[in-house]
Amino acid sequence: MEEFEGPIKLLAENVPESFFVGLIGADGLPISVYAKENLEKAEASAELASVFTVIKKGINALEMGKVSEAFVLTDKFGIILSPVLEDYFLVIGMYMPANLGKARLEIRKILPKIEEMMR
């Protein structure tokens, strides 16, 4: 959806290490995706949705509360997933080393705007 392109692109620009930023449905369908590289956006969205679904199921099974944020870190990449309303999430993929704190701050700036747009 075009209305989300501005905030999504702004998040990508404000986190220099990012290579992928997306607003994705829990079903894996991308709402809006910005990729700095030639990346199969639909496939990446589906895979990232599956990662978030597994995290959410684990948290629910352990009765640990509502997921507010999830991190997946490897030696090469970092991914931050943030829930948006009930059935969507905002994801940012970054090359490591990345400033995860700055990425989190930028997400927190943009998340209320995206949620307001979705209401």
C-alpha positions in Angstrom: 0.0 0.0 0.0 1.4 3.3 -1.1 0.5 5.2 2.0 3.0 3.2 4.1 5.9 3.6 1.7 7.0 6.9 3.2 7.4 5.8 6.8 8.9 2.4 5.8 11.5 4.1 3.5 12.2 6.7 6.2 13.0 3.9 8.7 15.3 2.3 6.2 17.1 5.6 5.6 17.5 6.3 9.3 19.2 2.9 10.0 22.1 2.8 7.6 22.9 -0.9 8.2 19.4 -1.9 7.2 18.7 -3.8 4.0 15.0 -4.7 4.5 12.2 -2.9 6.2 8.6 -4.2 5.9 5.1 -4.0 7.3 4.0 -7.6 7.0 0.8 -9.5 7.8 0.9 -12.4 10.2 0.0 -14.5 7.2 3.3 -13.5 5.5 1.8 -11.2 2.9 3.7 -8.0 2.6 1.7 -4.7 3.1 4.6 -2.5 2.3 8.3 -3.4 1.9 11.4 -1.4 1.2 14.6 -3.3 0.2 17.9 -1.6 -0.4 19.1 -4.5 -2.5 17.6 -6.8 -5.1 15.8 -9.0 -2.8 12.7 -11.2 -3.4 10.3 -9.2 -1.2 7.4 -11.6 -1.1 9.7 -14.5 -0.2 11.5 -12.5 2.5 8.2 -11.4 3.9 6.9 -14.9 4.2 10.0 -16.2 5.8 10.1 -13.4 8.3 6.5 -13.9 9.1 7.2 -17.6 9.9 10.0 -16.6 12.3 7.7 -14.2 14.1 4.9 -16.8 14.3 7.3 -19.3 15.9 8.4 -16.8 18.4 4.8 -15.8 19.2 3.7 -19.4 19.6 6.6 -20.1 22.0 5.8 -17.1 24.1 2.2 -18.0 24.2 2.9 -21.7 25.1 5.1 -20.5 28.0 2.4 -18.0 29.1 5.0 -15.3 29.1 2.6 -12.5 28.1 2.2 -10.4 25.0 5.2 -10.1 22.6 6.3 -6.5 22.5 9.5 -7.0 20.4 11.6 -9.9 19.1 15.2 -10.0 18.1 17.0 -12.6 15.9 20.7 -12.1 15.8 23.4 -14.0 13.9 27.0 -13.2 13.2 26.0 -11.6 9.9 22.5 -10.3 10.4 20.2 -8.7 12.9 16.4 -8.7 12.7 14.0 -6.7 14.9 10.3 -7.6 14.8 7.7 -5.4 16.4 4.0 -6.2 16.5 1.6 -3.7 14.9 -1.9 -3.9 16.2 -3.0 -7.6 16.3 -2.2 -9.2 12.9 0.8 -7.3 11.6 4.4 -6.6 12.4 7.1 -4.2 11.4 10.4 -5.8 10.6 13.9 -4.4 10.0 16.7 -6.5 8.7 20.3 -5.2 9.2 23.8 -6.2 8.5 25.9 -6.8 11.6 27.5 -5.0 13.3 24.5 -2.7 13.6 23.5 -0.2 16.2 20.5 -2.1 17.6 19.6 0.6 20.0 19.3 3.3 17.3 17.2 0.9 15.2 14.9 0.3 18.2 14.6 4.1 18.7 13.8 4.6 15.0 11.1 1.9 15.2 9.5 3.5 18.2 9.3 6.8 16.4 7.6 5.3 13.3 5.4 2.7 14.9 2.7 5.0 16.3 2.4 6.7 12.9 1.9 3.4 11.2 -0.6 2.2 13.8 -2.6 5.5 13.3 -2.6 5.0 9.6 -4.0 1.5 10.0 -6.9 2.5 12.2 
